[in-house]
Amino acid sequence: MKAPTNSIRVYDIATTAMMICIIMVSIALFRIPIPFTQGYVNLSDAMVFMGVIILGWKYGAVAAGMGSMLGDLLSGFPMWSPWSLVIKAGMAIIFGLIIRSACAEKAVSSRRFLTVEILGMILAGCFMCAGYYFAEGIMYGNWVVALLGLPWNAGQALLGATLAVVLSHTLGNTSLRDVMVYCEPLRP
């Protein structure tokens, strides 16, 4: 269901608000504490990727940052909220711009697009791992202890990418295909 061109702004605002809530809930309800740290693993990465696929990179970044920040606040981890705002928004921007560059090519096969999509998710996941390593190093005052979170964050990114690929390609075969951004229309 495409939004009429004269109400695209209202449509984008409403869809962005919905994705903020979905990301927030994916953090608040699906939390697994990381041993020996104050961090936790959640399903937000899958929803961050889906937000970019549905909204495009700009609105997807807003949804990713705000949803992650609010999820941390709601979950009782306010010390992570500023970090999550920046890291998850950056993650969405990286993923969205990589997809956008693939869409700039006129003829993109579905196999090539899937490859670019997975590459974007991997690079965005690496950014997330590096961002939280940096945040943990500063918060704990110990860069060695911050290494404990790296495998957990990498696992979260991998799980998120896997879920997002499955969800996006499943939804791409339904009537919701028109809602998904991908290459049509190419959003700013």
N, C-alpha and C positions, 0 to 999 in steps of 0.2 A: 504494500500500500504506500504509494508515493504521496508526499505532501504537495499540495498545490504550490506553485511558485510564489504566490502572493502571501502565503502564510508560512514560509520556510523558517522564518525566525522563531515563531511560536513552536513549530514542530521541533526545531533543534533544541530549544530551551526545555521543552517537555521531555524529549528523549534523553537529553543530557542529565536532567534531574532524575529520571528513571535509572540511568546507568550509575549515577552517584549512589543511589539507594541500593542497587544490586551489589555494587562493589563493597559498600559499607557492610551489608548483611553477610557477604561472603567472608569477610574478615571476622565479624562478631560471632557468627555461628559455627564456623569451621576453623577452630584454632587448635593447634597442637604445639605445646610448649617445647622449646629446644633445650635439651639438658645442659646444665652448667652455664646457661646464659639467661638473660631477661627477655630474649626474643621468642618468637613463635612462628610456625609455618601455617599458612592459610591458603584458601583457594582464590585469592584476589587476582593473581596473575592471569588466570583464565578469563576472568571478567574484564580485566584491563585490556587484554587483547581483543575480546569481543566488543568492548566499547569503541575501540579504534576501527574495527571492521564495520560496525554499525554507524558510527558518527563521523568518521574521518579523524585526521590527526589532531586538529585544533580542539574540537569539542571532546574528543576522546581523551586528550591530555587533561582537560579541565575535570572531566568525570573521574579519571584515574587518580589525580592528585587529591581532589576534594573527597572522593569516596574513601580513599585509603586513610586520609587524615581523620575523617569522621569515624571510620571503623576503629582506628587506634584509640580515639577518645572514648568511644562507646564501650570498648573492651577493657578499659581501665589501664591503658598504656599511653598516657598523654606524652611521655618523654619521647616516644617514637613518632608522634604525629607530624612535627615539622619535617623530619627526615623523610617520612613516607610521602608527604605532599610533594616534595622536590623529586625524590627518586622515582616514584610511580608515574608522575607527570613526564619526567625525562624518558622513562621506559616507553610510554605511549608515543611520545614524539619520535623517538628512534624507530619504533616499529611502523608508525604511520608514514614517516618520510620514506622509508625503504619501500613500502607498498606503493606509495605515490610515484616513486621513481620507476617502478615496474609498470605502473599504469600509464606513464608518459609515453611508453612505446606503444605504437598503434595496435599491433597484433601481438597479444600475449596469450600463449597457449595455457590451458588450465594446468598442465604439468609444470610449465615454467613458473606460473604464478604460485603454485603450491610450494615450489622450491624457494622462491623469493620470500613467500610468507614464512616459511620455516626458518630461513636465514635471518629474517627480521626479528623473529621471536627469540632466536638464539642470541643475537647481538643485544637485544633489549634485556634479555635475561642476564647476560654478562654485565651490562651496565648496572642492573639491579644488585647483583652480587657484589660488585665493586663498591657501589654506593652504600650498601648496608655494612660492608667490611669497614669502610671509612667511618661511617657513623658509629659502629660499635667500638672501633679503635679510639675514637674521641670520647665516647661516653664512658668506656671502661678504663681509659687511660693505659691500655695495654693492647698492643697490636698482635701479640701471640694469642691471647684469649679470644680476640676477634676472629681468629682463624676457625674457631669451633663452629661458628655460624655459616661459614662458606659452603660446606657440603649440603646443609639443610636448605640454604637459599637456592643453591643450584638445583636441588631436588624439587623445590617449590616451582622454580621457573620451568623445569622440564615437565612437571605435572600440568602446570598451567598451559604450556604450549600444546601439549597433547590434547587436553580437554578443549582448548580453543579451536584447534584444527578439526577435531571431530564435530564440535558444535557448529562451527561455521559452515562446514561442508554438508552437514545434515540439514541445517536451516537453508542453505543455498539450494536445496532440492525441494523446498516447500514454497508456499505462497509468500512467505516472509522474505524471499529472495529480493523483492523490490525494495525492501527497507535497508538492506545491506549496501554499504557504500562501494566496496571494491573499486572497480574502475568506472562505474556508471552511476551517477555523474562524478566526475573528478572534483572533489571538494577542495576548497582553499585550505 
